[in-house]
């Protein structure tokens, strides 16, 4: 809202991030695994990561950034978090569609091998971000230092979530550790849904769904408790 470019800025930011790593890989002569184009490989990673991380951070700042709305008794911090989640999800999905359209126009091959996995990744990623966001926002009410720690953790996860590499590049003992990260599994799920060459799945639907459900339930309970604490 503060930029004349509006939603176009979200597309520019995503394209800039992808362009940097795309250029590095092209200069180094690296190729994306499993028969995917480098652009689609990076887009799957950056798109899901941006959806998760921005949803989490926006949920944490939802109450402090919209204090005027909270003066209305009908509006709760949970309402603000839900609305932020919808905005981030819609923005990233729109950005992904625009970039994919540009890529297709430029001759990049697009292929969907698993529509169920594709929609599951798009749906579960914002839910995971919302659950983790509610947890962090609620805990930050009692431990304000968390607001400074979460960005540091996200910076580490940025390099450990498979945004510009595939878990199949590592031996099994390391891959099993990396796959404890649900974001990594979601990115692998999306990439396998968009490729022709993944031989064996490296994700677990039950693990991803369980992680989302637990984070949403705990986040919802803590949010109610933190809200009562803040109203006292």
SULNORZI-V79320 format. One record per backbone hydrogen bond with DSSP energy under -1.0 kcal/mol. NH is the residue of the N-H (numbers start at 1). CO is the residue of the C=O. E is the energy in kcal/mol with one decimal. If there is no record, write none. Layout:
nh=NH co=CO e=E
nh=NH co=CO e=E
This chain:
nh=8 co=5 e=-1.9
nh=9 co=6 e=-1.6
nh=11 co=7 e=-1.2
nh=12 co=8 e=-2.4
nh=13 co=9 e=-2.6
nh=14 co=10 e=-2.0
nh=15 co=11 e=-2.7
nh=16 co=12 e=-2.4
nh=17 co=13 e=-2.2
nh=18 co=14 e=-2.4
nh=19 co=15 e=-2.9
nh=20 co=16 e=-2.1
nh=21 co=17 e=-1.5
nh=22 co=18 e=-2.7
nh=23 co=19 e=-2.6
nh=24 co=20 e=-2.0
nh=25 co=21 e=-2.4
nh=26 co=22 e=-2.4
nh=27 co=23 e=-2.5
nh=28 co=24 e=-2.2
nh=30 co=25 e=-2.3
nh=36 co=33 e=-1.5
nh=41 co=37 e=-2.3
nh=42 co=38 e=-2.4
nh=43 co=39 e=-2.6
nh=44 co=40 e=-2.1
nh=45 co=41 e=-1.4
nh=46 co=42 e=-3.2
nh=47 co=43 e=-2.6
nh=48 co=44 e=-1.6
nh=49 co=45 e=-2.2
nh=50 co=46 e=-2.6
nh=51 co=47 e=-1.9
nh=52 co=48 e=-2.4
nh=53 co=49 e=-3.0
nh=54 co=50 e=-2.2
nh=55 co=51 e=-1.6
nh=56 co=52 e=-2.3
nh=57 co=53 e=-2.5
nh=58 co=54 e=-2.6
nh=59 co=55 e=-2.1
nh=60 co=56 e=-1.8
nh=61 co=57 e=-1.5
nh=65 co=61 e=-2.0
nh=70 co=66 e=-1.2
nh=71 co=68 e=-1.1
nh=72 co=69 e=-1.6
nh=75 co=72 e=-1.4
nh=80 co=76 e=-1.6
nh=81 co=77 e=-2.2
nh=82 co=78 e=-2.5
nh=83 co=79 e=-2.3
nh=84 co=80 e=-2.4
nh=85 co=81 e=-2.2
nh=86 co=82 e=-2.1
nh=87 co=83 e=-2.3
nh=88 co=84 e=-2.7
nh=89 co=85 e=-2.7
nh=90 co=86 e=-2.6
nh=91 co=87 e=-2.5
nh=92 co=88 e=-2.7
nh=93 co=89 e=-2.3
nh=94 co=90 e=-2.3
nh=95 co=91 e=-2.5
nh=96 co=92 e=-2.6
nh=97 co=93 e=-2.2
nh=98 co=94 e=-2.3
nh=99 co=95 e=-2.6
nh=100 co=96 e=-2.6
nh=101 co=97 e=-2.3
nh=102 co=98 e=-2.3
nh=103 co=99 e=-2.6
nh=104 co=100 e=-2.6
nh=105 co=101 e=-2.2
nh=106 co=102 e=-1.7
nh=107 co=104 e=-1.3
nh=108 co=103 e=-2.8
nh=113 co=193 e=-2.4
nh=114 co=193 e=-1.4
nh=118 co=114 e=-1.9
nh=119 co=115 e=-2.4
nh=120 co=116 e=-2.3
nh=121 co=117 e=-2.3
nh=122 co=118 e=-1.8
nh=123 co=119 e=-1.9
nh=124 co=120 e=-3.0
nh=125 co=121 e=-1.7
nh=127 co=123 e=-1.1
nh=128 co=124 e=-2.5
nh=129 co=125 e=-2.3
nh=130 co=126 e=-2.5
nh=131 co=127 e=-2.5
nh=132 co=128 e=-2.5
nh=133 co=129 e=-2.3
nh=134 co=130 e=-2.7
nh=135 co=131 e=-2.1
nh=136 co=132 e=-2.6
nh=137 co=133 e=-2.8
nh=138 co=134 e=-2.2
nh=139 co=135 e=-2.5
nh=140 co=136 e=-2.1
nh=143 co=139 e=-2.3
nh=146 co=143 e=-2.2
nh=147 co=144 e=-1.8
nh=148 co=145 e=-1.7
nh=149 co=145 e=-1.3
nh=150 co=146 e=-2.7
nh=153 co=149 e=-2.1
nh=154 co=150 e=-2.8
nh=155 co=151 e=-1.8
nh=156 co=152 e=-1.6
nh=157 co=153 e=-2.6
nh=158 co=154 e=-1.8
nh=169 co=166 e=-1.9
nh=170 co=167 e=-1.7
nh=175 co=171 e=-2.7
nh=176 co=172 e=-2.6
nh=178 co=174 e=-2.3
nh=179 co=175 e=-2.3
nh=180 co=177 e=-1.4
nh=181 co=178 e=-1.6
nh=185 co=181 e=-1.6
nh=186 co=182 e=-2.2
nh=187 co=183 e=-2.4
nh=188 co=184 e=-2.3
nh=189 co=185 e=-2.4
nh=190 co=186 e=-2.4
nh=191 co=187 e=-2.5
nh=192 co=188 e=-2.5
nh=193 co=189 e=-1.4
nh=197 co=34 e=-1.4
nh=208 co=204 e=-2.3
nh=209 co=205 e=-2.9
nh=210 co=206 e=-2.6
nh=211 co=207 e=-2.3
nh=212 co=208 e=-2.2
nh=213 co=209 e=-2.8
nh=214 co=210 e=-2.7
nh=215 co=211 e=-2.3
nh=216 co=212 e=-2.4
nh=217 co=213 e=-2.6
nh=218 co=214 e=-2.8
nh=219 co=215 e=-2.3
nh=220 co=216 e=-2.5
nh=221 co=217 e=-2.3
nh=222 co=218 e=-2.7
nh=223 co=219 e=-2.3
nh=224 co=220 e=-1.9
nh=225 co=221 e=-2.0
nh=226 co=222 e=-3.2
nh=227 co=223 e=-2.3
nh=228 co=224 e=-2.0
nh=229 co=225 e=-2.1
nh=230 co=226 e=-2.4
nh=231 co=227 e=-1.7
